[in-house]
Amino acid sequence: MGTDTLRSPAADEAAERRREQRGWYFYDWACSVYSTSVLTVFLGPYLTSVAKSAADPDGFVHPLGIPIRAGSFFAYTVSASVIVSILVMPLAGAAADRTGRKKPLLALAAYVGATATTGLFFLDGDRYLLGGFLLIVANSSVAVSMVVYNSYLPQIAPPEERDAVSSRGWAFGYAAGSLVLVLNLILFTAHDSFGLSESMAVRICLASAGIWWGAFTLVPLKRLRDRGRTTSEAPTAQGWRQLAATVRDMRGKPLTLSFLFAYLIYNDGIQTVISQASVYGSEELGLSQSTLITAVLMVQVLAVAGALGMGRLARTYGAKRTILGSLIAWTVTLGAGYFLPAGAPVWFFVLAAGIGLVLGGSQALSRSLFSHLVPPGKEAEYFSAYEMSDRGMSWLGPLLFGVTYQLTGSYRDAIISLVVFFVVGFVLLARVPVARAISDAGNPLPERI
């Protein structure tokens, strides 16, 4: 008797699930390079320098006739990209749930974002408006794609596997970010050997992230499966109506809504630190681009270990307690960042190490914890609201950062203002009875939560 005849349907189903999970990991591998190389490392300082070259003698640029300090332009643009995301993400969530055609939606968002990112190659001189436009397109595209991507998690992993699967996804993303940053570091530090100017080297690094994003998106598009409609209603473009219906449905599940609100607050702080750290390092601390790349590379490497390590801690202490511990670490690390001396890369590396150890785990466990709070059959719909909290509602932090700098001219004041997000987020999350929230959502209670 052959081995194929001995395999049970359960074994076949498990094998197919593992195959799909491996494909799912690769979208983190594909798009995380945008978050690391573009948003975290290169684009902030480079777009700021482009804006400064276009500034008037007082240091202001005037998009749409509005006077903006050139040093605040990047932060404001990140906020604007989030507002655009808010407008389009509900459409993606509604279409994914009502049509069941998640893969075409994932492909559309991914390739629009990858194209915009590749287009950053043409950002030079004083073309700061081009950079702002492409950032808005790319950042809103990655947010939309993550709505669809995250909505696969409850379908490809049973409750007892989700913490591990979500953490592995984040680990894949940080591993890809580390690999590409090594290549970026080689190109940037040796750009003269390649006959390139520093500006050209940065532009190549920016564009290569878009090419990487587009190329590796082919893997999840091949492995993931569409499962058909999750509702009997016809497809509709009325995404805002769907979002309103989702919010009304969440009002019937107030504990899910409470978790989402807590996540909205503390994740706003996380996303702002990610996007503004390189600006803080270059403009306030006077660190070189090579130092910043090395520091972010350290964050990527440690984030892989942090995501996997915190996943293991969650199996012992529960996801909620582990996330709360990470928020304490975020608060301490950010407070220490305020006192970093200028021109001292060693202490910046210490700060980067602290961020790396908590970054991946706090995000991965938040995603897996939320997946337990989603009613069955409404994954994309609820993850649309989640993604609005993840990337879509993370506009207040960059806005606060930009306004603080605009008013004070100090990036130290801007960075310390973000502590409030972690303190308030901790208090709100601590008050959520997670076990009851899972039961209220109609899901089985994991052994440890």
ZIVENTA-V50865 format. One record per helix or strand. SS is the DSSP state (a for helix, b for strand). FROM is the first residue (numbers start at 0). LEN is the number of residues. If there is no record, write none. Layout:
ss from len
SS FROM LEN
SS FROM LEN
This chain:
ss from len
a 2 4
a 8 45
b 59 2
a 62 3
b 67 2
a 69 30
a 101 21
a 127 24
a 152 4
a 158 31
a 197 26
a 238 13
a 253 31
a 288 29
a 318 20
a 344 27
a 378 14
a 395 13
a 410 6
a 418 12
a 433 7
